[in-house]
Amino acid sequence: MRIASFNLENLTDKPGNGVPFSARLDLLRPQLLRLSADVLCLQEVDANKPGKGTPRRLDALRQLIETTPYEKFHLVSTRDEKSGHPRDKHNLVILSRWPIETYGQYQCDLVEPPCYRTATSAPPEPRQRPVEWDRPILHVTLAMPQGVRLHLVNMHLRAPLAAPVPGQKRGPFSWNSVPGWAEGFFLAAVKRSGQALEARLLVDRLFDDDPNALIMLAGDFNAEEREVPLRIVTGNVEDTGNGHLASRGLVLLEHSLAAARCFTVIHRGQRLMLDHLLVSRQLMARYRGIEVHNEALGDELIAYTLTEAAPESYHAPLVASFDLA
C-alpha cells in the first residue's frame, strides 16, 4: 500500500493567473503517476462554478486525473458548510483505491477559537473577536484489504504569514508599522496552532475509541519538526513528560530519509521540510519506507521573482509504503 501527500499549489483551470492550465497538466500529471499511490492526499485544490446558479465542482482536478488510474478512485473533499459543495479555494481532497467508510471535517469544532482584541488596529477595535482558523482538516476512515481500517487525516495549516489587522496593511505584503505586522504574525501563529490542536484532539478521540487504531496524518503543515504546530500534533513523550502516554505519540516518517534529501520546499536557498507524514505506533509496525520526490524542486522565492508564469508546484510530494499483511 502506498499513501502520498502533495500540495498542488492553487490548482485551478480558471484563466487569468498567467499559467496555461495545459502547462500545469503537463507537469503535475507525471508527478502523480510517479507516486503510484493507492491513497492520495491533495492540498490547494480550487473549485469553480460552471454556470450561474450551479454548485461548485472540482473540474481542474477531474481534468488532472483524467486518463490516470486515479480517475476511478473514490473521492472526498472539504466542503462549504452552507452549500455542502466544495469550497472555492484550497480544498483538501482524498483519492482512495479502497472504499471510504466515514467522512468528517473539523474547523473550530473540537477547539473553541480564542477571543482576542487587537492592540494595533486603527481605529481601535471596541471588543474582542474570535480568532478562527481559515481551513478545516479532513478525516476519513478507509476500508482496506485484510479487514484493515485506517484513519487518515489530510491537513493544510496556515502559512507563517502575518494575518490582517484592521488599518495596518498597505498592500498584500506591506504593512504600515512594525507593531501592526508583529501582531498579525502573532495572530497567524494562533490560527496555525489552533488547527494543530484540533488535529491532536481528533487523534486522541480515535485512540479513546481504539487504543490500537491505525492513524496517519498527511499534508502541508507549514512548519518543521521542532516548531510549535508539529510538537502539538506529534505529542512526543519528551514534551508530555509521561511515559504512559508514549503509545499516543505520532512518528514522523521523514526520519527514515537521509539528511540531504529531507526537504519538500526550497525558500531563499533554505531547504525546508514543511510537508509531513505522521503515523501511530500501531501503523508504524506496517511501515516499509518513504520517498520524497524533490529532485526537480526549484526555489519558490526565486521562481516567483524571475519567472513570468510558473506552472509547477513548489512543494515536493511524499509517498510512504506499508505492508497490510
N, C-alpha and C positions, 0 to 999 in steps of 0.2 A: 504494500500500500504506500502511495506517495501523496503527501499533503503539501501544498505550496501556498505561498503568500506573495502578492505582487501589487504594489501601488502603481496604477496605470497613469496617474497624474492627469486629472481633468479629461477623462475620456468622453468626448462628445463629437457628434457628426455635424454640429451646427457650424455654418460658415462664419467667418469674421475673426477667428483667432490667429490668422496668418499662416496656419499649417493645413495644407490639404489633407482631408481625412484619409484619402487613399495612401498618402505617405506614412501616416501613423499605422495603418493596417499592415503595410509592407514591413514595418519594423517590429511591431508588437506581436503579430501572429506567429512568426518564427520563435519568438521567446516563449510564448505559451506552448507551442508544440515541443520545444526542447524540454520543458518541465515534465512532460508526460505524466501529468498529475491525475490521480483518481479523485482528489478533492482539491478545489482551487478557491482560495480566499482572495478577493479583489477589493481594493480601495479606490476611491475617487472615480466612481462610475456615474456620469451625469445621465439624466433622463430628459426627454423633450416631449412636447405635445405635437402630434402630427397634424392637428387641426383645432380650431376654436371649439371649446366645449368637450374635447376628448381627454381622457386621462393620460397622464404621463407614461411613457414607455421607455424601456432600455434599448432603444433602437441601435445606438452605437455599439453596445456590447453584442447584440444579436448579429450585427454585421461582422464584428471581430471574430466571433467563434464560428461563423458560418463556414462550412466545409471542413471543420475540425472535429475531432472526437467529442469535444466539449459541447457541441451543438445538441447532443442528445442527453446531456446530463440534466439532473434535477437542479432547479434554480430557485433561490430565495434572495431577497434584497431587503434593505431597510425601507421603511415606508413613512409617508407623511401621515401623522396620526389622524388628521381630519379627513383626508380623502381616501386613505387606505391604499394609495398607489405610490410608486417610487417618488422619492424627493427629487427636487430639481437639480441639486448639486451634491456631489460627494457621497453617493450611496455606497454602502458596503454590500457586497454580493458574495454568495457562496454557491459554487457549482459542484455537484457531487454525482459520482457514478452510482452511488447507492441511495436508497430512499431516505428522505428527510422526515423523521418521525414527528419532531416537535420544533417549534419556531418561537422565538421571542426577541424583542428588542428593549433596551433599557436606556433611558435618558432622564436622569434625575428621578428615577422611580425607586431605587433602593437607597439612595442618598438624597436627603433634602438639601437643596443648594443653600449655601450660607448667604445671609443677608449682609450687605455692606453699603456704607455711604462714602462716596469718593471724597478725597481730600483736596483734589486739584481741579475739579470740574468748574467750568465757567459758563453760566453763573453757578454758584454752589447748589448741589442737589439738596432739596428740602428734606428728604427722607431716605432711609435705606432701601435697597432693591436687591432681589436675589441674583447671585452670580451663577447663572446657569451655563452648563457646557453646551457646545454647539452641535455635537453629533451623538447619536446613540451608539451602543455596542450591540452586536448581533450574535445571538446564541441559538444553535441548533443541536438536535440530537440525531445522529446518523445511525441507521440500522445497517450494520456491516456484516460481512461473511463470518461464519463460525459463531453466530449469535452474539457478536460483539456490539456493544452500544458505546458510541463515542460522543462526548460533549465537546463541541467545537465553538469557540468564541472568536469572532472576527472583530478587530479593533482598529480605530484610527484616532489617536489622541491629537489634541490641538498642538500646532507648531509653536515653538517658543518665540512668537512674535507678539509684541505688545497689543493688548486688546484696546478698543476705542475708549476714550474718556471724553465726555462732553466738553466741547470748546477747546480741546488740547491738540487736535490734529490739523496740520496744514495740507496734507495730502496722504496718499496711501501709505507712504513710508517716511513721512516727515512730520515732526512734532513742533509745537510752539515753545515747549520748555522741557528741560531735563526732568523736573519732578513729574510732569504730565506723562512723559514716556515711562519713567520708573514705575508709576502707579499702574499704567497699562500693562507693563511687563509683569508686575505682581498679580494683576487680575488674570492674565493668561496662565500663570503658574497655578493659580487656584482652580481654574477651569480644567487644566490638564490633570492635576492631581485628583480632582473630583471624579473625573472619568475613570482614572486608575482605581480609586477607592471603590467605585461602583462595580468594577470588574472583580475586584478582590472579594467583595461581599457576595457576588454571584458564585464565585468559585467555592467559597465556604458553605454556601447553601447546598451546593451539589455534594460536597463532602458530608454535610449533615445527613443528607438523604442516603448516601452510599459512600462509606469511607474508602472503598476500593474503586471509586469512579475513575474512568479513563477520561482525562480532561486535557484539552490543548487550547492555548491562546495563540493567535496569529495576527500579524498586521504591522502597521506603521505606528510605532509608539512615540516617534519624535523625541526619543530620549535614549541615552546609552545606559549601560548596565548599572552604574553606580549613581545615576540620577534618581531623584525622588519618585517619579512615576513607576520606574521599574522595580524599585525597592518595595513600593507599596504592593504591587501586583505579585511579585515573587514570594515575599514573606519568608525570607531566609531565617534560619534559626539564629544566625549571628545577630539579627535585628530583634527578634522576639525574645531572645534570651531564655527560651523554654524548649528543652529537648523533646518534650512530649508533643510539640507542635510540628516537629520536623517532617512528618509524613504529609502535612498540609502545604508544605512549601512546593514551589514550582521550579523546574530545572530549565535553564537557558540552553537550548541545543547548540548554540553557536560556540560553546566551549569545546566542541569537537573540531572546530576549524583551526587551521594554522593561523597564527597571529597576522601574517602577511595577507591573508585572504579574508579577514574578519572585518568587512565593511560593506555597507549597502548604499552609502551616499558619499560623494566627494564634494566638499564645500570649502571653497577658498584654499584648496590644497590639502585640507584635512580629510582623512579617511574616517568616516563615522559609521557606527553600527546602530542605525535607528530603527530598522525593521527586525522583528524577532519572532521566534517560535519557542513557546514555553510549554512544558508538559508536566503532568502529575508524575509522582514517583511510580505509580502503577503502570502508566503508559510508557515510562522510561524503560521498563523491562522488555518492551517490544521494539524499542528503538534500534535502528541499524545504521543510520548515517544521515548526513546533511550536506547539501550543496548550496553554494551561493554563486549565482551567475553574474559576476561583476567584471568579466574580462573586458567588455567594451564600454564600461561606465565612464562618462565624462564628468568634468567638474561643473556642477549646476550653476554656480555663480558666473564662471567664465562663459558658459554657454549662453546664459540669459543676456550677458553684456555684449558678446561678439556675434551671436547667431541671430540672423533675421527671424527665422522660424525653426524651432527645434521640434521634430516630430517624435523623438523618443521619450521614454520615461527616465528621469534621473534617480530612480530607485532601482536597485538590483533585486530580482526575485530570489526567494529562498524556497527550497523544497527538501523535506525530510522523508525518509523511508522507514517503514515499520513492518514487522512480521506479525501477521494476525494469528498464525497457527498456535 
